[in-house]
Amino acid sequence: MSKQRHISRLASPRSWQVARKATKWIAKPMPGPRTKAEGIPLVVLLRDVVGMIENQRELKYLINTKQILVNGKLYRETRFPVGLFDVISFPTVKKHYRVVLTTLGKLQASEISDKEANMLLLQVNEKTSIKGGKLQINLSNGWNVLTDSKTKIKVGESVLFDLKKNKITENFRFSNGAQVYFVRGKRAGHSATFKSLKETGVLRRQKIAVLELGKETIESSLNNLITVGAKKASITVN
């Protein structure tokens, strides 16, 4: 078994909801914009987590016959890493699934509507000014989008990207009342309401979000969160 294409099941990330002792090896995700813990090979998600296929050969058939798309695109590698809020579509049967987290922080897939399948929620990782008065926005799934330089979108905010229109249609800030989602940490997979932001530390400043979770008021590092909507979640998150 090639160790370049596989890893030990026992050493697989905790976010992978797989049987640790079923077989010794499991597919290793290809290099991409996500860390190993934040992404999962397409074959592992569909076979081990969701149970839509029985083996890699079935997935190869779906790929070769263009019966499976990820975020509206055809990827030919079974180890392609899919991650949080990616959309997996089966166009011939008109079925769509969004990658989400369980309340235990495990990657899972939830069925969504045709309309929602056109929408991606992505976080802004970086902004770069380029020639011609354009602004390049680098997104959490590795995509880059060109917008007008006057676009008021900040790093750390999230955007709703319309796959049909091929453009950003909304952006969500960490503002009072916004819905946020824990992407990491002990509350990964849970949603909360954003109340305010504060900073702690002297030499190393850290941004802390004050949140409302049920009837509790809690605090968490801003790095653990993504905004998913202005007042309510704009997509399926569980």
N, C-alpha and C positions, 0 to 999 in steps of 0.2 A: 504493500500500500504506500503510495507516494505521500510523504510527509509535507510536500510542498502544496498539495491539493487537499490535504486532510489534517485534522487535529484529533486528539484524543477526546472522546465523549466526556470523560471525567474532567477534562480541562476546559470544556466549552463554557462560554459566558453564562452567568446566572440568569441573564435575560432570555436565554433560549429555553423554551419549555419542552425539553427532550428527555427521553429515558437515558439516564447516565450509564446504565450497564447493559443496554440492548446489544450493542456491538462495540468493538474497541474504538473504531474510527468513525468520524463524521466529516462531511464536507466543510472545507475552510472557505470563508468568503474571499472573493477577489478584492484586491486593493481598491479603495474608493474614498469618497468624501466622509464616510462614517467610520467610527472606531469599530473594532470587532464586537464590543458589547452593545453598540447602538444599531448594528446591522446584522442581518441573518441571511445566509444563502437562500435564494429562492427555492431551491430543491428541498432544503431542510424545513422551511416554513410550510410548504405545501404537503410534504410527505410526513414529517414527524410531528408537526404542531397541529395543522388543520385536517390532515388525512384526506386531501383531495386526490392525491396520486399515491401509487404504491411503490414506485421506484423512479430512478433518474431517467430511464428509457422512456417512460410515459411523458415526462416533462420535455425531453428532447423532441418527441413527436409533436407536442403542442407548439413548441417553438418553431420547428421546421414547417409546420402547416399554418403558422401565424395565427394560432388560436389563443395566444396569451400575450398580453401587453402589460408593461409596467409604466405607470404615469403616461399612458398614451403612446409609448414607444416600444419597439420590438428589440429585446436584448437576447442575444443568441447563447449566452453563457449561463449554464444551470447554476453556477455558483455566484451569479450576480447578487450583490448585497442589497436587500430591501430593508427599509427602516421605517421609523415612526411616521405615520400619516401618508406613506406611499399608497398608491392605488393600483391594485392588480385586477386586470379586466380579462374576461373571457368573452370576446365579441360575438362569437357564433351562437352562444346560449344567452347572451345579454345578462351576464352576471358580473358584479363588481364587488371588490372587497378592499377595505382600508386597513392598513397595518396600524394597530393600536397597542396599548399596554393594558394588561389586566391590573387589578388593584394590588396585585402582588409584584408588579413590575416586570411581568413576563410579556414578550412580544406575542401578539395574537392577530387574527384577522376577523373583522366584522363586516357583514354584508351591507352594502349601501345602494342607494338608488342610482339610476342612469344619470340623473341631473347632478347629484353630488359627485359622481365619478369624474366630472369635468373640473373639479376644484381641488387644488393642492394648497395646504397650509404649510408655509415655509418660514424659517427664521432668517433674518438678515445678519450675515456674518461679517460683511465688510462692504465698504463703498469706495469707489475709485473714480476720480474725475478723468475724463479722456477728451481727446480732441473733438472739436465740433460742438462743444457745449453740451455734451452728453454725460450722464452719470451711469457707471456700471455698478450694479448691485449684485453682490455675490451671496448666493443663498445656501441654506443648510444641506441641500441635496447635491451640491456641486454645480448647479446651474448658475449662469450669469445672465442678467437681464439689463438691457439698456433702457434708460428713461431720461426724461428731461432733467437738466441740472438743477431745476427749481423744485424738484420732487422732495417733499419734506418727510422722508422716511429715515429713521435713525437705526444705527446698528443695535441689534438686540430686540428690535420690534419684529413682529411677524406680518406676513402678507398673505393674501389669498390670490393665488395664481390661477387664471382661467385657461385650461388646456385648449379649449376650442378657439378662444380669442387670442391665445398666446400672449397674454399680458397680465400685469398686476391689476386687480380690480378694487381691492381694499387693503388697508393696513390697520393693524391693531397695536395700540400702545399700552404700556403699563400705566393705566389711569384708573382713578377711583371707579369701582363698579365693574371693571373689566374681568372677564372670565380667564383664569389661568389654569395651566395643566402642569403637573409635576412630571418632568421627563427623566429625572434621576433622583437618587436619595431614597430615604425610607418610605416616603409617600408617593413614589413613582406610580403613575396610573390614576392618581386622584385629581379631582378638580377643586378649585377654590375661587373665591372672589377677592380681587385685589383691592386693598384699601389705601395704602400709602407706601412710601419708600423712605428709608433712612440709611445713613452711612455710619459705619463703625470703624475703629482702628485709627492709628496715628500714622505709622510708617506705611502700612499697607491698608488702604481704604477698601472696605468691602460693602457692597450694596445689599441691604437686607429688605425684603418685602414683608410688609405687614398684611396678613390675609385673614379672611373669614372662611372657616371650614366648618360647615354645619353651624353649631351654636358657639364654636370656639373661635378665639382670636389667636392666631399663631404667627410665627416668624420663620422665614426661610431665606437662604441665599438666593439672590436673583438668578444665579447661574443654574439653579434647579428648575427654572420655570420657563414656559412659553405662553404668550397670550394667544387664546384661541377664539376670542370674540369680544366685541365691545360690551355687551350686556349678557349674552349667552353664547354658547359654543357655536361657531359657524359651520362646523363639520362634526361627523361622528367621532367621538373620542374614546368610547369604550365598547 
